[in-house]
């Protein structure tokens, strides 16, 4: 009852919204960089680090742009679990790639999604069907 009374009081005291249009938000440097990401920009060797509950796990990505479709790329991911072929694409400055994985006899698809940061690194999440885990990737030296 107290919560309902408090909510009603707040609504009654809130002035009506003004009808003036809000100016467009200027694009930040991170957004500008993300919007410019292409499959060709993803090409190359990367060191990918996944943040797990048990610490970090590193993998190597070797990506190649599709010569026929500027949005698509393919490659391999190599970790202590082995090597898998992956496919991905870049749409509106955001990338997604995935590959099949078998864990204890269970087939699943691991999907990485993210953006490129101002410093050129990649950040995002790994979806493994039971939740998401953060990852980062930097160009290999």
N, C-alpha and C positions, 0 to 999 in steps of 0.2 A: 504494500500500500504506500509506504514511504517512497519507494522507487518510482511508482506511478505518479505520485504527487510531485516529486522532484523533476521528472521528465516533462510533466505538464507545465510546470513553472518555467523551465528552460525554454520550451517551445513558445510560451506566451511572451517571454522577454526577448526572444530573438527577432531582430528587425527583419522586414521582408527583404528578399534579395533585390539588389539594384539591377536595372535593365541595361546598364552600360556594358558593351562588349569588352571582354578581356583581351589585351594585346597578345599577339603570338609570342610564345616563349622563344628567345633566341637559341639557336642550336649550340650545344656545348661541343668542345673539341672531341670528347669521347663519342658523342652521337655522330659527329661528322666523320670520324674515323670508321665507326661501325657501318655507316651508310655506304662507305667506299669499299668495303670488304668484297672481294671477288674470289672465285674458285682459284684463279691464277695466284692470288695473294695467299691462299692456303697452301699452295704447292711447296714442297720441300720437306726437310726432316725436322721433326719437333720432338722435344722431351715433354711428355705429358705426366703430370703428377696428380693422383687421386687422393683426396683426404678421406681416410677411413677411420673407423672407431679404434683401430689398432695402430694408427700412425699414417704414414704416407706410402704409396705404392707408385713406382715409376714405370712408364711404358714408353716405347719409341714409336712415333708415327712417321710414315714415309708416304707423302701425299703427292698426287699428280693431277693437274687440271685436265678435264676432258677437252680434247681439241675441237669437238663438234658442238659442245654446249657449254657456254661460258659460265653457267651456274653450277655445273656438276664437277665433282672430283671423285677420285677413287684412291686406293692405296692399301697399306697394311698397318696393323698395329701389332707390336711385339712386346710381350711381357714375360714374366716368369712362368706364365701359364701356356706360352706358345705364341704362334703367329696366326693372325686371322686377316682375311680380306675384308675391306670396308668400302662402303659407298656413301657419298654425301652430296649435299648441295648448299649453296648460299642463296638466300632469298631476303631481300630488303635489309642487307647488312648483317644478317644472322645466319650462322651455319648450323647444320645438323648432319651427323653421320652415324651410321650404325653397322653392326656386324652380328652374325649369329654366334652363339656361345653355348656350350654344353657344360653344365655343372652337375656332377653326380648323376648323370643320366637324364637330366632335365634340359630340354632345348629351350633357349630363350634368345631374345634379341636385346643387345645392349645399345642404347641410343645416347649419344653425346649432343648437347645443344648449347650454343653460347654465342658470344660476340668477341670482337677483337678490341683490346684496350688501346689507349693512346700510345703506350710504350711498345705496341706490336704484339704483346702476349695475348693468348686466348684464355678466356674464362667462361665457365658455365657449369652445367650439371650433367651428371651421368645418371640416366634412368635405367634401372636394372629390373623393372617390373615389380619391385617391392618397396620402392622409395627412390629418393634421389640423393646423390653424393656430389659435393663440389669438386671441380677440377680446375687446374691451370695448365697451360702449355707454353713453352718458350721455344724459339727456333734453336735447333741444335748447332753447336759451334764446330 
